[in-house]
Amino acid sequence: MDPAPTDTLMHEQPAHIILFRRVAADNAGLLAAVLDVSPLPGPSARATRTVLSTANGVHARVYRSLGVAVATLTPGEITRLRALDEVVAVLPNEERHLPGDLREGMRPGIQIEPPEDQAEDTDGEAPAEDTLPQIGLYPGPDVPTGRGVKVAVLDTGVDLAHPDLTVLPGNAVSFVASEPGAQDEHGHGTHCAGVVAGRAQPAGGRRYGVAPEVTLLVAKVLDRSGRGTDDQIIDAIDWATDQGAEVLSMSLGSARPAGSPPSVRYEVIARRLLEQGVLLVAAAGNESLRPEMVAPVGNPAACASVLAVGAVDGRDRIARFSCGDVDGLGAVDVVAPGVGVLSAWPGGGTRRLSGTSMATPHVAGLAALHAQANAGLSGRALWDRLVASARPVPGLAPSDGGAGVAQAPQAEEAAPGNAWSRHNVGRSLSRRAPAVHCLPGGLP
């Protein structure tokens, strides 16, 4: 599929992320005045974004619906911007990657299990023979399939020719300048996309896709080594929401030292997405070595406005690698199958992988099912539904498993006029509110 349009790419990697206090039309003008540049003319610029340029090329991008900009700034420009009331913060453009290694020698963020459908017990954990019953999904004629809902997977791309995946023309874009095509050269993105949207009748016979009729959007933000940067991810978020995505699935991030605050940049972005009816779902991270050590939830999952997903094995036991809430600053909201998960792999086949990366697209797919089953359910309301409908697991601490194992909408829930009356309906986004203190200066 297509690379990002050439006018969106800077000649050099931008060094800074600028967070504005509000989503406002005049943010671009404010930044242009500080940088002494002009908006880039021409019809090719994305409607949600303003490109600021000089004679030497693109100097900055302003994402109007996110209230964020990326640019390379001089020390003087940074000082002038930080002095403005309209600016919350000026931050470095940092690297993000697939969640931490599970074994030495493996590709970042994934553990390769026996190929195809051989589900063997590994290190005392139980790989999931079939993840769909574990998340309460029993395919049938009246069960939601995700039709009419758009889900974006931000990852390493996708195998565009995989027989189990449908990616419409224009729905897969690369934001990695060194890899202009969206074709997956790693494998992680294809696997995550398969969990979200694998066909109801896959080539191998065993269904693994949660929402087979969802409209799949793919944003390649990580290169073949599984690494990318904030500016690529922000550009992809803006593109995906401009395409109408209601759910963003991000099995990526960075480790967060215990006691350090969640990412300001992703909290600002995710909160504004929620206000616009878009849910961002992210992997909690794989840095734990249970039972000896539990690592804190990483970024961006630790942010209060990002739905953080941990991983359990096929017996609902917390995965040894799954990060947890160890410092009160980054909560796990729900868990999903993440050990020995079968899904698509480049070349047309399947493979079993383990990680919170695999749990995350399960929840993104479930979000699509809930959105289809309940017209108008989006953003914060969709978050609350996922948390409220989660299945509690006896013995699974909330610090590890949040509300429990995320579940598909029940048959009676999809009926018109039916009142929601699940046993744990009281759980909601409010349990994450305290983490908002990480924002400097406060936001309206």
GIBELRA-V367074 format. One record per residue. N is the residue number from 1. RES is the residue in three letters. OMEGA is omega in radians with two decimals (NA if undefined). Layout:
N,RES,OMEGA  N,RES,OMEGA
//
This chain:
1,MET,-2.93  2,ASP,2.90  3,PRO,3.03  4,ALA,3.14  5,PRO,-2.99  6,THR,-3.12  7,ASP,3.11  8,THR,-3.05  9,LEU,3.07  10,MET,3.11  11,HIS,3.07  12,GLU,3.11  13,GLN,3.10  14,PRO,-3.04  15,ALA,-2.99  16,HIS,3.03  17,ILE,-3.13  18,ILE,3.13  19,LEU,3.10  20,PHE,-3.09  21,ARG,-3.11  22,ARG,2.93  23,VAL,-3.03  24,ALA,-3.10  25,ALA,-3.06  26,ASP,3.09  27,ASN,-3.14  28,ALA,3.12  29,GLY,3.11  30,LEU,-3.13  31,LEU,3.13  32,ALA,3.14  33,ALA,3.13  34,VAL,-3.08  35,LEU,-3.10  36,ASP,3.10  37,VAL,-3.09  38,SER,3.03  39,PRO,3.12  40,LEU,-3.13  41,PRO,3.06  42,GLY,-3.05  43,PRO,-3.02  44,SER,-3.13  45,ALA,3.13  46,ARG,-3.05  47,ALA,-3.08  48,THR,-2.99  49,ARG,3.03  50,THR,3.11  51,VAL,3.10  52,LEU,-3.01  53,SER,2.98  54,THR,3.12  55,ALA,-3.12  56,ASN,3.11  57,GLY,-3.09  58,VAL,-3.10  59,HIS,-3.11  60,ALA,3.02  61,ARG,3.12  62,VAL,-3.12  63,TYR,-2.96  64,ARG,-3.10  65,SER,3.13  66,LEU,-3.07  67,GLY,-3.07  68,VAL,3.04  69,ALA,3.02  70,VAL,-3.08  71,ALA,2.95  72,THR,-2.97  73,LEU,2.99  74,THR,3.08  75,PRO,3.13  76,GLY,3.12  77,GLU,3.10  78,ILE,3.14  79,THR,-3.12  80,ARG,-3.14  81,LEU,-3.12  82,ARG,3.13  83,ALA,-3.09  84,LEU,3.08  85,ASP,-3.08  86,GLU,-3.09  87,VAL,3.10  88,VAL,-3.06  89,ALA,2.94  90,VAL,-2.98  91,LEU,3.09  92,PRO,3.03  93,ASN,-2.99  94,GLU,3.13  95,GLU,2.98  96,ARG,-3.07  97,HIS,3.05  98,LEU,-3.14  99,PRO,-2.95  100,GLY,-3.13  101,ASP,3.04  102,LEU,3.08  103,ARG,3.06  104,GLU,3.11  105,GLY,3.11  106,MET,3.05  107,ARG,-3.09  108,PRO,2.94  109,GLY,-3.10  110,ILE,3.04  111,GLN,-3.08  112,ILE,3.14  113,GLU,3.09  114,PRO,-3.06  115,PRO,3.09  116,GLU,-2.99  117,ASP,3.09  118,GLN,-3.10  119,ALA,-3.14  120,GLU,3.11  121,ASP,-3.07  122,THR,3.09  123,ASP,3.09  124,GLY,3.13  125,GLU,-3.09  126,ALA,3.05  127,PRO,-3.11  128,ALA,3.05  129,GLU,-3.14  130,ASP,-3.05  131,THR,-3.01  132,LEU,3.08  133,PRO,-3.13  134,GLN,3.10  135,ILE,3.05  136,GLY,-3.09  137,LEU,3.12  138,TYR,-3.03  139,PRO,3.13  140,GLY,-3.05  141,PRO,-3.09  142,ASP,-3.10  143,VAL,3.12  144,PRO,-3.12  145,THR,-3.10  146,GLY,-3.10  147,ARG,3.11  148,GLY,-3.13  149,VAL,3.12  150,LYS,3.09  151,VAL,3.12  152,ALA,3.06  153,VAL,3.12  154,LEU,-2.95  155,ASP,-3.09  156,THR,-3.09  157,GLY,-3.09  158,VAL,3.00  159,ASP,-3.02  160,LEU,-3.11  161,ALA,-3.07  162,HIS,-3.07  163,PRO,-3.11  164,ASP,-3.07  165,LEU,3.06  166,THR,3.10  167,VAL,-3.08  168,LEU,3.10  169,PRO,-3.14  170,GLY,-3.09  171,ASN,3.06  172,ALA,-3.03  173,VAL,3.05  174,SER,3.05  175,PHE,3.11  176,VAL,-3.03  177,ALA,-3.10  178,SER,3.13  179,GLU,-2.98  180,PRO,3.11  181,GLY,-3.13  182,ALA,3.12  183,GLN,-3.09  184,ASP,3.10  185,GLU,-3.14  186,HIS,-3.14  187,GLY,-3.09  188,HIS,-3.12  189,GLY,3.11  190,THR,3.14  191,HIS,3.14  192,CYS,3.11  193,ALA,3.12  194,GLY,3.10  195,VAL,3.12  196,VAL,-2.82  197,ALA,3.09  198,GLY,-3.06  199,ARG,3.10  200,ALA,3.09  201,GLN,-3.07  202,PRO,-3.09  203,ALA,-3.11  204,GLY,3.07  205,GLY,-3.09  206,ARG,3.14  207,ARG,3.07  208,TYR,-3.13  209,GLY,-3.11  210,VAL,-3.06  211,ALA,-2.96  212,PRO,-3.13  213,GLU,3.07  214,VAL,2.99  215,THR,-3.03  216,LEU,2.99  217,LEU,-3.12  218,VAL,3.08  219,ALA,3.10  220,LYS,-3.12  221,VAL,3.12  222,LEU,-3.10  223,ASP,-3.06  224,ARG,3.08  225,SER,3.13  226,GLY,-3.10  227,ARG,3.10  228,GLY,-3.09  229,THR,-3.10  230,ASP,-3.08  231,ASP,3.08  232,GLN,-3.12  233,ILE,3.13  234,ILE,3.11  235,ASP,3.13  236,ALA,3.09  237,ILE,3.13  238,ASP,3.11  239,TRP,-3.08  240,ALA,3.14  241,THR,3.07  242,ASP,3.10  243,GLN,3.10  244,GLY,3.12  245,ALA,3.08  246,GLU,-3.13  247,VAL,3.06  248,LEU,3.14  249,SER,-3.08  250,MET,3.06  251,SER,-3.08  252,LEU,3.09  253,GLY,3.10  254,SER,-3.14  255,ALA,-3.14  256,ARG,3.10  257,PRO,3.12  258,ALA,3.13  259,GLY,3.11  260,SER,-3.07  261,PRO,3.05  262,PRO,-3.09  263,SER,3.10  264,VAL,-3.06  265,ARG,-3.10  266,TYR,3.04  267,GLU,3.11  268,VAL,-3.11  269,ILE,-3.07  270,ALA,3.11  271,ARG,3.13  272,ARG,3.05  273,LEU,3.12  274,LEU,3.13  275,GLU,3.13  276,GLN,3.08  277,GLY,-3.13  278,VAL,-3.11  279,LEU,3.08  280,LEU,-3.13  281,VAL,-3.07  282,ALA,-3.13  283,ALA,-3.12  284,ALA,3.14  285,GLY,-3.03  286,ASN,-3.01  287,GLU,-3.13  288,SER,3.01  289,LEU,-3.07  290,ARG,0.06  291,PRO,-3.05  292,GLU,-3.02  293,MET,3.04  294,VAL,-3.14  295,ALA,3.13  296,PRO,3.07  297,VAL,-3.09  298,GLY,3.07  299,ASN,0.12  300,PRO,-3.05  301,ALA,-3.11  302,ALA,-3.10  303,CYS,-3.07  304,ALA,-3.08  305,SER,3.06  306,VAL,3.11  307,LEU,-3.07  308,ALA,-3.06  309,VAL,3.01  310,GLY,-3.06  311,ALA,3.00  312,VAL,3.08  313,ASP,-3.07  314,GLY,3.10  315,ARG,3.11  316,ASP,3.07  317,ARG,-3.12  318,ILE,3.14  319,ALA,-3.03  320,ARG,-3.08  321,PHE,-2.98  322,SER,3.13  323,CYS,-3.10  324,GLY,3.12  325,ASP,-3.10  326,VAL,-3.05  327,ASP,-3.14  328,GLY,-3.11  329,LEU,3.14  330,GLY,-3.06  331,ALA,2.88  332,VAL,-3.10  333,ASP,3.08  334,VAL,3.03  335,VAL,3.12  336,ALA,-3.13  337,PRO,-3.12  338,GLY,3.13  339,VAL,3.13  340,GLY,-3.07  341,VAL,3.12  342,LEU,3.06  343,SER,-3.07  344,ALA,3.10  345,TRP,-3.13  346,PRO,-3.08  347,GLY,3.05  348,GLY,-3.12  349,GLY,3.13  350,THR,3.09  351,ARG,3.09  352,ARG,3.11  353,LEU,3.10  354,SER,3.08  355,GLY,2.99  356,THR,3.02  357,SER,-3.12  358,MET,3.10  359,ALA,-3.06  360,THR,3.13  361,PRO,2.99  362,HIS,-3.10  363,VAL,3.08  364,ALA,3.09  365,GLY,3.09  366,LEU,3.09  367,ALA,3.10  368,ALA,3.12  369,LEU,3.11  370,HIS,3.13  371,ALA,3.10  372,GLN,-3.08  373,ALA,-3.09  374,ASN,-3.08  375,ALA,3.12  376,GLY,-3.14  377,LEU,-3.12  378,SER,3.05  379,GLY,-3.10  380,ARG,-3.14  381,ALA,3.10  382,LEU,3.05  383,TRP,-3.11  384,ASP,3.14  385,ARG,3.13  386,LEU,-3.14  387,VAL,-3.10  388,ALA,-3.08  389,SER,-3.14  390,ALA,-3.13  391,ARG,3.12  392,PRO,3.12  393,VAL,3.12  394,PRO,3.11  395,GLY,3.12  396,LEU,-3.07  397,ALA,3.09  398,PRO,3.13  399,SER,3.10  400,ASP,-2.99  401,GLY,-3.14  402,GLY,-3.12  403,ALA,-3.12  404,GLY,-3.10  405,VAL,3.14  406,ALA,-3.03  407,GLN,3.05  408,ALA,3.07  409,PRO,3.13  410,GLN,-3.09  411,ALA,-3.11  412,GLU,-3.14  413,GLU,-3.08  414,ALA,-3.12  415,ALA,-3.13  416,PRO,3.05  417,GLY,-3.12  418,ASN,3.14  419,ALA,3.12  420,TRP,-3.05  421,SER,3.12  422,ARG,-3.01  423,HIS,-3.07  424,ASN,-3.07  425,VAL,-3.09  426,GLY,-3.13  427,ARG,-3.11  428,SER,-3.14  429,LEU,-3.05  430,SER,-3.13  431,ARG,-3.13  432,ARG,-3.02  433,ALA,-3.07  434,PRO,-3.09  435,ALA,-3.09  436,VAL,-3.10  437,HIS,-3.11  438,CYS,-3.09  439,LEU,3.14  440,PRO,3.04  441,GLY,-3.14  442,GLY,3.09  443,LEU,3.12  444,PRO,NA
//
